[in-house]
Amino acid sequence: MHFSITELLLIAFIVLILFGTKRLRNVGGDLGTALRDFKKALRGDDSGDKPDDKTPPQDKP
């Protein structure tokens, strides 16, 4: 099944009208975050934004 450029533009225009730009921006951001978290999980990289509870807090001088 092949789409021409005009069909793709028409579909994109309809999606833009249905959802609006703000909602599409939020969906894009959420999708990016989900993909980034998925890649981290595949690598086994658990170092996130949260500090480990095992390390003691450092005192400021």
MMTF fields as JSON, N, C-alpha, C and O atoms, coordinates in Angstrom:
{
  "mmtfVersion": "1.0.0",
  "mmtfProducer": "UNKNOWN",
  "numBonds": 243,
  "numAtoms": 244,
  "numGroups": 61,
  "numChains": 1,
  "numModels": 1,
  "chainsPerModel": [1],
  "groupsPerChain": [61],
  "chainIdList": ["A"],
  "bondAtomList": [4, 2, 8, 6, 12, 10, 16, 14, 20, 18, 24, 22, 28, 26, 32, 30, 36, 34, 40, 38, 44, 42, 48, 46, 52, 50, 56, 54, 60, 58, 64, 62, 68, 66, 72, 70, 76, 74, 80, 78, 84, 82, 88, 86, 92, 90, 96, 94, 100, 98, 104, 102, 108, 106, 112, 110, 116, 114, 120, 118, 124, 122, 128, 126, 132, 130, 136, 134, 140, 138, 144, 142, 148, 146, 152, 150, 156, 154, 160, 158, 164, 162, 168, 166, 172, 170, 176, 174, 180, 178, 184, 182, 188, 186, 192, 190, 196, 194, 200, 198, 204, 202, 208, 206, 212, 210, 216, 214, 220, 218, 224, 222, 228, 226, 232, 230, 236, 234, 240, 238],
  "bondOrderList": [1, 1, 1, 1, 1, 1, 1, 1, 1, 1, 1, 1, 1, 1, 1, 1, 1, 1, 1, 1, 1, 1, 1, 1, 1, 1, 1, 1, 1, 1, 1, 1, 1, 1, 1, 1, 1, 1, 1, 1, 1, 1, 1, 1, 1, 1, 1, 1, 1, 1, 1, 1, 1, 1, 1, 1, 1, 1, 1, 1],
  "groupList": [{"groupName": "MET", "atomNameList": ["N", "CA", "C", "O"], "elementList": ["N", "C", "C", "O"], "formalChargeList": [0, 0, 0, 0], "bondAtomList": [1, 0, 2, 1, 3, 2], "bondOrderList": [1, 1, 2], "singleLetterCode": "M", "chemCompType": "L-PEPTIDE LINKING"}, {"groupName": "HIS", "atomNameList": ["N", "CA", "C", "O"], "elementList": ["N", "C", "C", "O"], "formalChargeList": [0, 0, 0, 0], "bondAtomList": [1, 0, 2, 1, 3, 2], "bondOrderList": [1, 1, 2], "singleLetterCode": "H", "chemCompType": "L-PEPTIDE LINKING"}, {"groupName": "PHE", "atomNameList": ["N", "CA", "C", "O"], "elementList": ["N", "C", "C", "O"], "formalChargeList": [0, 0, 0, 0], "bondAtomList": [1, 0, 2, 1, 3, 2], "bondOrderList": [1, 1, 2], "singleLetterCode": "F", "chemCompType": "L-PEPTIDE LINKING"}, {"groupName": "SER", "atomNameList": ["N", "CA", "C", "O"], "elementList": ["N", "C", "C", "O"], "formalChargeList": [0, 0, 0, 0], "bondAtomList": [1, 0, 2, 1, 3, 2], "bondOrderList": [1, 1, 2], "singleLetterCode": "S", "chemCompType": "L-PEPTIDE LINKING"}, {"groupName": "ILE", "atomNameList": ["N", "CA", "C", "O"], "elementList": ["N", "C", "C", "O"], "formalChargeList": [0, 0, 0, 0], "bondAtomList": [1, 0, 2, 1, 3, 2], "bondOrderList": [1, 1, 2], "singleLetterCode": "I", "chemCompType": "L-PEPTIDE LINKING"}, {"groupName": "THR", "atomNameList": ["N", "CA", "C", "O"], "elementList": ["N", "C", "C", "O"], "formalChargeList": [0, 0, 0, 0], "bondAtomList": [1, 0, 2, 1, 3, 2], "bondOrderList": [1, 1, 2], "singleLetterCode": "T", "chemCompType": "L-PEPTIDE LINKING"}, {"groupName": "GLU", "atomNameList": ["N", "CA", "C", "O"], "elementList": ["N", "C", "C", "O"], "formalChargeList": [0, 0, 0, 0], "bondAtomList": [1, 0, 2, 1, 3, 2], "bondOrderList": [1, 1, 2], "singleLetterCode": "E", "chemCompType": "L-PEPTIDE LINKING"}, {"groupName": "LEU", "atomNameList": ["N", "CA", "C", "O"], "elementList": ["N", "C", "C", "O"], "formalChargeList": [0, 0, 0, 0], "bondAtomList": [1, 0, 2, 1, 3, 2], "bondOrderList": [1, 1, 2], "singleLetterCode": "L", "chemCompType": "L-PEPTIDE LINKING"}, {"groupName": "ALA", "atomNameList": ["N", "CA", "C", "O"], "elementList": ["N", "C", "C", "O"], "formalChargeList": [0, 0, 0, 0], "bondAtomList": [1, 0, 2, 1, 3, 2], "bondOrderList": [1, 1, 2], "singleLetterCode": "A", "chemCompType": "L-PEPTIDE LINKING"}, {"groupName": "VAL", "atomNameList": ["N", "CA", "C", "O"], "elementList": ["N", "C", "C", "O"], "formalChargeList": [0, 0, 0, 0], "bondAtomList": [1, 0, 2, 1, 3, 2], "bondOrderList": [1, 1, 2], "singleLetterCode": "V", "chemCompType": "L-PEPTIDE LINKING"}, {"groupName": "GLY", "atomNameList": ["N", "CA", "C", "O"], "elementList": ["N", "C", "C", "O"], "formalChargeList": [0, 0, 0, 0], "bondAtomList": [1, 0, 2, 1, 3, 2], "bondOrderList": [1, 1, 2], "singleLetterCode": "G", "chemCompType": "PEPTIDE LINKING"}, {"groupName": "LYS", "atomNameList": ["N", "CA", "C", "O"], "elementList": ["N", "C", "C", "O"], "formalChargeList": [0, 0, 0, 0], "bondAtomList": [1, 0, 2, 1, 3, 2], "bondOrderList": [1, 1, 2], "singleLetterCode": "K", "chemCompType": "L-PEPTIDE LINKING"}, {"groupName": "ARG", "atomNameList": ["N", "CA", "C", "O"], "elementList": ["N", "C", "C", "O"], "formalChargeList": [0, 0, 0, 0], "bondAtomList": [1, 0, 2, 1, 3, 2], "bondOrderList": [1, 1, 2], "singleLetterCode": "R", "chemCompType": "L-PEPTIDE LINKING"}, {"groupName": "ASN", "atomNameList": ["N", "CA", "C", "O"], "elementList": ["N", "C", "C", "O"], "formalChargeList": [0, 0, 0, 0], "bondAtomList": [1, 0, 2, 1, 3, 2], "bondOrderList": [1, 1, 2], "singleLetterCode": "N", "chemCompType": "L-PEPTIDE LINKING"}, {"groupName": "ASP", "atomNameList": ["N", "CA", "C", "O"], "elementList": ["N", "C", "C", "O"], "formalChargeList": [0, 0, 0, 0], "bondAtomList": [1, 0, 2, 1, 3, 2], "bondOrderList": [1, 1, 2], "singleLetterCode": "D", "chemCompType": "L-PEPTIDE LINKING"}, {"groupName": "PRO", "atomNameList": ["N", "CA", "C", "O"], "elementList": ["N", "C", "C", "O"], "formalChargeList": [0, 0, 0, 0], "bondAtomList": [1, 0, 2, 1, 3, 2], "bondOrderList": [1, 1, 2], "singleLetterCode": "P", "chemCompType": "L-PEPTIDE LINKING"}, {"groupName": "GLN", "atomNameList": ["N", "CA", "C", "O"], "elementList": ["N", "C", "C", "O"], "formalChargeList": [0, 0, 0, 0], "bondAtomList": [1, 0, 2, 1, 3, 2], "bondOrderList": [1, 1, 2], "singleLetterCode": "Q", "chemCompType": "L-PEPTIDE LINKING"}],
  "groupTypeList": [0, 1, 2, 3, 4, 5, 6, 7, 7, 7, 4, 8, 2, 4, 9, 7, 4, 7, 2, 10, 5, 11, 12, 7, 12, 13, 9, 10, 10, 14, 7, 10, 5, 8, 7, 12, 14, 2, 11, 11, 8, 7, 12, 10, 14, 14, 3, 10, 14, 11, 15, 14, 14, 11, 5, 15, 15, 16, 14, 11, 15],
  "groupIdList": [1, 2, 3, 4, 5, 6, 7, 8, 9, 10, 11, 12, 13, 14, 15, 16, 17, 18, 19, 20, 21, 22, 23, 24, 25, 26, 27, 28, 29, 30, 31, 32, 33, 34, 35, 36, 37, 38, 39, 40, 41, 42, 43, 44, 45, 46, 47, 48, 49, 50, 51, 52, 53, 54, 55, 56, 57, 58, 59, 60, 61],
  "secStructList": [7, 7, 7, 7, 2, 2, 2, 2, 2, 2, 2, 2, 2, 2, 2, 2, 2, 2, 2, 2, 2, 2, 2, 2, 2, 2, 2, 2, 2, 2, 2, 2, 2, 2, 2, 2, 2, 2, 2, 2, 2, 2, 2, 6, 7, 7, 7, 7, 1, 1, 7, 7, 1, 1, 1, 7, 7, 7, 7, 7, 7],
  "xCoordList": [0.854, 0.0, 0.892, 1.625, 0.838, 1.684, 0.828, -0.244, 1.344, 0.666, 1.447, 2.678, 0.735, 1.405, 1.592, 1.023, 2.386, 2.656, 1.387, 1.226, 0.502, -0.733, -1.64, -2.3, -1.679, -2.482, -1.92, -2.677, -0.591, 0.029, -0.215, -0.476, -0.13, -0.403, -1.856, -2.147, -2.758, -4.174, -4.44, -5.194, -3.832, -3.987, -3.411, -4.023, -2.238, -1.62, -2.496, -2.622, -3.095, -3.968, -5.214, -5.639, -5.793, -6.986, -6.647, -7.41, -5.5, -5.074, -4.841, -5.208, -4.24, -3.991, -5.291, -5.381, -6.288, -7.588, -8.283, -8.866, -8.221, -8.913, -8.309, -9.037, -6.987, -6.348, -5.812, -5.699, -5.485, -4.935, -3.441, -2.905, -2.781, -1.323, -0.851, 0.163, -1.57, -1.124, -1.169, -0.233, -2.229, -2.355, -1.317, -0.753, -1.062, -0.05, 1.336, 2.144, 1.631, 2.912, 3.071, 4.144, 2.002, 2.055, 2.251, 3.02, 1.565, 1.71, 3.134, 3.706, 3.71, 5.083, 6.07, 6.99, 5.887, 6.759, 6.625, 7.62, 5.4, 5.167, 5.751, 6.297, 5.636, 6.187, 7.712, 8.318, 8.325, 9.781, 10.252, 11.249, 9.553, 9.893, 9.738, 10.575, 8.683, 8.455, 9.547, 10.029, 9.946, 11.017, 12.342, 13.09, 12.64, 13.879, 13.904, 14.924, 12.783, 12.709, 12.806, 13.408, 12.22, 12.282, 13.716, 14.158, 14.444, 15.839, 16.694, 17.585, 16.432, 17.164, 16.913, 17.833, 15.662, 15.324, 16.002, 16.418, 16.113, 16.776, 18.259, 18.829, 18.895, 20.315, 20.552, 21.676, 19.526, 19.693, 20.206, 20.731, 20.062, 20.527, 19.452, 18.47, 19.65, 18.656, 18.975, 18.215, 20.073, 20.42, 19.528, 19.746, 18.532, 17.578, 17.784, 18.89, 16.741, 16.817, 16.851, 17.258, 16.428, 16.368, 17.721, 18.309, 18.224, 19.471, 19.216, 18.099, 20.251, 20.126, 19.881, 20.424, 19.069, 18.807, 19.981, 20.086, 20.859, 21.971, 23.097, 23.831, 23.254, 24.337, 23.919, 22.822, 24.792, 24.444, 24.51, 25.311, 23.692, 23.733, 25.04, 25.559, 25.559, 26.819, 26.526, 25.603, 27.342, 27.19, 27.895, 28.986, 27.261, 27.877, 28.763, 28.366, 29.958, 30.874, 30.423, 31.074],
  "yCoordList": [-1.181, 0.0, 1.234, 1.469, 2.001, 3.17, 4.431, 4.507, 5.425, 6.708, 7.734, 7.747, 8.581, 9.68, 10.831, 10.822, 11.807, 12.94, 13.737, 14.262, 13.839, 14.596, 13.877, 14.526, 12.562, 11.811, 11.957, 12.106, 11.914, 12.086, 13.481, 13.637, 14.497, 15.862, 16.03, 16.725, 15.407, 15.476, 14.81, 15.34, 13.669, 12.974, 13.815, 13.924, 14.412, 15.26, 16.475, 16.874, 17.06, 18.217, 17.839, 18.591, 16.693, 16.244, 15.97, 16.331, 15.33, 15.064, 16.378, 16.508, 17.338, 18.641, 19.341, 19.963, 19.248, 19.861, 19.141, 19.786, 17.82, 17.063, 17.269, 17.428, 17.265, 17.301, 18.665, 18.951, 19.504, 20.813, 20.737, 19.668, 21.872, 21.88, 21.63, 20.965, 22.153, 21.992, 20.534, 20.044, 19.848, 18.45, 17.594, 16.673, 17.889, 17.138, 17.359, 16.431, 18.576, 18.855, 18.035, 17.495, 17.945, 17.153, 15.679, 14.997, 15.186, 13.781, 13.507, 12.47, 14.423, 14.258, 14.22, 13.402, 15.09, 15.096, 13.829, 13.271, 13.382, 12.154, 10.943, 10.04, 10.928, 9.825, 9.817, 8.752, 10.975, 11.067, 10.596, 9.881, 10.982, 10.543, 9.034, 8.376, 8.494, 7.048, 6.286, 5.268, 6.765, 6.096, 6.167, 5.189, 7.319, 7.466, 6.521, 5.89, 6.424, 5.51, 4.059, 3.238, 3.738, 2.38, 2.006, 0.895, 2.925, 2.656, 2.492, 1.642, 3.301, 3.157, 1.791, 1.161, 1.332, 0.031, -1.102, -2.093, -0.964, -1.994, -2.073, -3.164, -0.924, -0.903, -1.319, -1.662, -1.295, -1.594, -0.396, -0.542, 0.77, 2.006, 2.501, 3.116, 2.225, 2.624, 3.96, 4.432, 4.576, 5.86, 6.929, 7.385, 7.32, 8.313, 9.636, 9.955, 10.396, 11.699, 11.581, 12.514, 10.439, 10.263, 9.783, 8.865, 10.382, 9.88, 8.58, 8.316, 7.788, 6.542, 6.837, 7.797, 6.014, 6.176, 5.688, 6.032, 4.891, 4.307, 5.3, 5.162, 6.289, 7.243, 8.315, 8.865, 8.601, 9.637, 11.018, 11.246, 11.933, 13.288, 13.975, 13.77, 14.776, 15.475, 16.774, 17.504, 17.055, 18.297, 19.416, 19.235, 20.572, 21.748, 22.431, 22.573, 22.854, 23.507, 24.892, 25.558],
  "zCoordList": [0.0, 0.0, 0.0, 0.961, -1.038, -1.194, -1.149, -1.749, -0.41, -0.314, -1.118, -1.096, -1.816, -2.502, -1.513, -0.422, -1.901, -1.02, -0.743, 0.358, -1.692, -1.464, -0.467, 0.346, -0.52, 0.449, 1.853, 2.812, 1.985, 3.295, 3.856, 5.049, 2.995, 3.44, 3.855, 4.828, 3.134, 3.477, 4.827, 5.643, 5.061, 6.347, 7.477, 8.539, 7.263, 8.282, 8.582, 9.74, 7.565, 7.751, 8.551, 9.428, 8.258, 8.989, 10.452, 11.347, 10.694, 12.078, 12.816, 13.984, 12.148, 12.757, 13.125, 14.184, 12.27, 12.557, 13.718, 14.589, 13.728, 14.767, 16.156, 17.135, 16.237, 17.553, 17.942, 19.134, 17.003, 17.321, 17.589, 17.881, 17.487, 17.604, 19.028, 19.234, 20.01, 21.395, 21.821, 22.454, 21.486, 21.863, 21.138, 21.729, 19.868, 19.122, 19.696, 19.723, 20.157, 20.79, 22.065, 22.332, 22.85, 24.077, 23.767, 24.444, 22.753, 22.372, 21.908, 22.246, 21.14, 20.673, 21.828, 21.831, 22.803, 23.972, 24.798, 25.261, 24.977, 25.73, 25.013, 25.648, 23.697, 22.918, 23.007, 23.123, 22.955, 23.099, 24.458, 24.555, 25.503, 26.854, 26.996, 27.614, 26.434, 26.511, 25.779, 26.276, 24.598, 23.859, 24.604, 24.633, 25.208, 25.964, 27.163, 27.438, 27.874, 29.014, 28.572, 29.264, 27.426, 26.908, 26.552, 26.846, 25.921, 25.573, 26.824, 26.858, 27.854, 29.111, 29.727, 30.25, 29.666, 30.236, 29.471, 30.071, 28.16, 27.364, 27.689, 27.715, 27.937, 28.277, 29.717, 30.081, 30.535, 31.948, 32.718, 33.822, 32.153, 32.776, 33.733, 33.317, 35.025, 36.017, 36.657, 37.503, 36.278, 36.87, 36.277, 35.154, 37.032, 36.558, 37.242, 37.679, 37.335, 37.984, 39.498, 40.191, 40.009, 41.454, 41.989, 41.418, 43.068, 43.654, 44.415, 44.859, 44.555, 45.304, 46.774, 47.322, 47.406, 48.828, 49.671, 50.848, 49.077, 49.816, 50.058, 51.037, 49.199, 49.373, 50.371, 50.282, 51.31, 52.3, 51.677, 50.771, 52.139, 51.597, 51.978, 53.075, 51.083, 51.348, 52.047, 51.686, 53.073, 53.825, 53.091, 52.551, 53.078, 52.468, 53.5, 54.656, 53.097, 54.084, 54.457, 55.261]
}
